[in-house]
Amino acid sequence: MPSSSFSAQGTTFSVSSTSGAAKTITAITVGFPAIVTSAAHGLVNGDVVTIAAVTGTMSTVLNGLTFVISNVTTNTFAIQANTTGLTYTSGGTATPLTFTAVANVKSFNGFGGMASEIDVTNLSSTAKEFRLGLQDFGTITIEVSVDYNDAGQTALRAAQASGVERNFRLAFPNAKTATFAGYVKGAPVQGGVDATVEGSFEIRINGNVTVS
């Protein structure tokens, strides 16, 4: 069959910065995932929104939490929240994060973590037995040509200095986006004779990686 591979050229990496304008919610479905109705919201797959001011018992699993959206239509989008058995009364807002692109990205390498192994072997076992624990997505390293005037690189260094969790987005040229939260652990730089100043950012992924 024909290859479905695609070029990495054109991939962009960005870090969350400020919040955008809040979108008004008018309905949320019961189930998993939950479908949020917000007329002409203007959002796209992979956007990150914070839900607030929802009334009804759904408020307990939505308000104050951040979700990566998917299955976007003109007036709806899906969030990975389980609202089964809960009720939506009225109200609510979805406030999207804005993202700042990081300049001079040369390569990326990550998502290489793996789930832990839980040993469930007992005296009746005829061989070692295991179950998988929670998935650990590990780290991602972004290689860059250093630019201390670039807003994206500056935001990454600020995140490292503060130790505050940020959201990140790796957008591929095939219209797929990997979105995740994490902490910037390190930002080393290097240089030499006949060489530009190069650097990298190592980000510890916290939670799931959502591809949409």
C-alpha positions as CSV (number, residue, x, y, z in Angstrom):
1,M,0.0,0.0,0.0
2,P,1.2,3.6,-0.5
3,S,3.2,5.2,2.3
4,S,1.3,7.6,4.5
5,S,4.4,9.2,5.9
6,F,4.8,13.0,5.9
7,S,7.6,15.4,6.1
8,A,8.6,17.1,9.4
9,Q,9.3,20.3,7.5
10,G,6.7,22.8,8.4
11,T,6.2,21.6,11.9
12,T,5.8,24.4,14.5
13,F,6.1,24.4,18.3
14,S,4.4,26.9,20.6
15,V,3.9,27.6,24.3
16,S,0.8,28.9,26.0
17,S,0.8,32.6,27.0
18,T,-2.2,34.7,27.8
19,S,-5.9,33.9,27.7
20,G,-8.1,34.8,24.8
21,A,-11.7,36.0,24.8
22,A,-14.2,33.8,26.7
23,K,-16.7,31.8,24.6
24,T,-20.3,31.6,25.9
25,I,-21.6,28.0,26.5
26,T,-25.2,27.3,25.9
27,A,-25.4,23.5,26.3
28,I,-23.2,20.5,27.3
29,T,-24.2,16.9,26.5
30,V,-24.2,14.0,29.0
31,G,-21.6,11.4,28.2
32,F,-18.0,10.9,27.3
33,P,-16.6,12.8,25.6
34,A,-18.9,15.8,26.4
35,I,-20.0,17.9,23.5
36,V,-20.1,21.7,24.3
37,T,-22.3,24.0,22.3
38,S,-21.0,27.6,21.8
39,A,-22.3,29.5,18.8
40,A,-19.7,30.6,16.3
41,H,-16.9,29.9,18.8
42,G,-14.1,30.2,16.2
43,L,-11.9,27.6,17.9
44,V,-10.0,24.8,16.1
45,N,-8.9,21.3,17.0
46,G,-6.1,21.3,19.5
47,D,-7.1,24.5,21.2
48,V,-6.9,24.5,25.0
49,V,-9.9,26.0,26.9
50,T,-10.6,26.5,30.6
51,I,-14.3,25.9,31.6
52,A,-15.9,28.1,34.2
53,A,-19.3,29.2,35.5
54,V,-21.2,26.1,34.5
55,T,-24.3,25.5,36.7
56,G,-25.7,22.1,37.5
57,T,-23.9,19.0,38.8
58,M,-21.6,19.1,35.7
59,S,-19.9,22.0,37.5
60,T,-18.1,19.5,39.7
61,V,-16.2,17.9,36.8
62,L,-15.8,21.0,34.6
63,N,-15.4,24.3,36.4
64,G,-11.8,25.5,36.7
65,L,-10.4,22.6,34.6
66,T,-8.5,22.8,31.3
67,F,-9.3,20.7,28.3
68,V,-7.9,20.1,24.8
69,I,-10.8,20.4,22.3
70,S,-11.5,18.1,19.3
71,N,-14.2,17.2,16.8
72,V,-14.8,20.9,16.2
73,T,-17.8,22.1,14.2
74,T,-19.0,25.7,13.7
75,N,-21.0,25.7,16.9
76,T,-19.7,22.7,19.0
77,F,-16.6,21.0,20.2
78,A,-15.7,18.0,22.2
79,I,-13.8,17.8,25.5
80,Q,-12.4,14.8,27.3
81,A,-14.7,15.0,30.3
82,N,-17.1,12.3,31.5
83,T,-20.5,13.9,32.3
84,T,-22.4,10.7,32.6
85,G,-25.1,10.9,35.3
86,L,-24.6,14.7,35.7
87,T,-26.8,17.6,34.7
88,Y,-26.3,20.8,32.9
89,T,-28.5,23.7,34.0
90,S,-27.3,26.8,32.3
91,G,-24.4,29.1,31.7
92,G,-20.7,28.6,31.4
93,T,-17.7,30.0,29.5
94,A,-14.8,28.4,27.6
95,T,-11.7,30.6,27.7
96,P,-9.0,29.6,25.2
97,L,-5.3,29.9,25.8
98,T,-3.3,31.8,23.2
99,F,0.0,30.3,22.1
100,T,3.3,32.0,21.2
101,A,5.3,30.3,18.4
102,V,8.9,29.4,19.2
103,A,11.3,30.6,16.5
104,N,14.2,28.7,14.9
105,V,13.1,25.2,15.9
106,K,15.5,22.7,14.2
107,S,14.3,19.4,15.6
108,F,12.2,17.7,18.2
109,N,12.4,14.4,20.0
110,G,10.1,13.1,22.6
111,F,6.9,11.3,23.8
112,G,9.2,8.3,24.5
113,G,8.0,7.4,28.0
114,M,6.2,4.3,28.8
115,A,3.7,2.8,31.2
116,S,5.1,1.3,34.4
117,E,4.8,-2.5,35.0
118,I,2.9,-3.9,37.9
119,D,4.0,-7.3,39.0
120,V,0.9,-9.5,39.7
121,T,2.6,-12.8,39.9
122,N,1.3,-15.2,42.6
123,L,2.0,-18.7,43.8
124,S,-0.4,-20.2,41.2
125,S,1.4,-18.4,38.3
126,T,3.3,-20.6,35.9
127,A,5.4,-17.6,34.7
128,K,5.8,-14.0,35.6
129,E,2.6,-12.0,35.2
130,F,2.2,-8.2,34.8
131,R,-0.4,-5.5,34.3
132,L,0.4,-2.1,32.9
133,G,0.2,1.0,35.1
134,L,-0.5,4.6,34.1
135,Q,1.1,5.9,30.9
136,D,4.1,8.1,31.3
137,F,4.9,10.2,28.2
138,G,8.3,11.2,29.5
139,T,10.0,14.3,28.1
140,I,10.3,16.2,24.8
141,T,13.4,18.1,23.7
142,I,13.2,21.0,21.3
143,E,16.4,21.9,19.6
144,V,16.7,25.6,18.5
145,S,19.1,28.2,17.2
146,V,19.1,30.6,20.1
147,D,17.4,34.0,19.8
148,Y,17.1,35.9,23.0
149,N,14.8,38.4,21.3
150,D,12.2,35.8,20.3
151,A,9.0,35.9,22.4
152,G,8.6,32.1,22.3
153,Q,12.1,31.2,23.4
154,T,11.8,33.9,26.1
155,A,8.5,32.4,27.3
156,L,10.2,29.0,27.6
157,R,13.0,30.4,29.7
158,A,10.5,32.2,31.9
159,A,8.7,28.9,32.4
160,Q,11.9,27.2,33.4
161,A,12.7,30.0,35.9
162,S,9.3,30.0,37.5
163,G,8.7,26.3,37.5
164,V,5.1,26.9,36.5
165,E,3.3,24.4,34.3
166,R,2.6,25.5,30.8
167,N,0.7,24.0,27.8
168,F,2.5,23.3,24.6
169,R,1.5,22.6,21.1
170,L,3.4,20.7,18.4
171,A,1.6,21.3,15.1
172,F,2.5,19.0,12.2
173,P,2.1,20.0,8.5
174,N,-0.5,17.2,8.0
175,A,-3.0,19.3,10.1
176,K,-2.6,17.1,13.2
177,T,-1.6,18.7,16.5
178,A,-0.1,17.2,19.7
179,T,-1.1,19.2,22.7
180,F,0.2,18.6,26.3
181,A,1.0,20.2,29.6
182,G,4.5,20.2,31.2
183,Y,7.4,21.8,32.9
184,V,10.5,23.3,31.3
185,K,13.3,21.5,33.1
186,G,16.4,22.8,31.3
187,A,17.6,25.2,28.6
188,P,21.3,24.6,27.9
189,V,23.1,26.5,25.1
190,Q,26.3,25.8,23.3
191,G,28.6,27.4,20.7
192,G,32.1,27.3,19.3
193,V,34.4,28.5,16.5
194,D,32.6,28.8,13.2
195,A,29.3,27.9,14.8
196,T,26.1,29.6,15.7
197,V,24.8,29.6,19.3
198,E,22.5,26.6,19.6
199,G,20.3,25.5,22.4
200,S,17.5,23.2,23.5
201,F,14.6,23.1,25.9
202,E,13.8,19.9,27.8
203,I,10.1,19.7,28.8
204,R,8.8,17.1,31.3
205,I,5.3,16.1,30.1
206,N,2.7,16.2,32.8
207,G,-0.4,14.1,32.0
208,N,-1.7,13.0,28.6
209,V,-0.7,14.0,25.1
210,T,-3.7,14.7,23.0
211,V,-3.4,14.4,19.2
212,S,-6.3,16.0,17.3
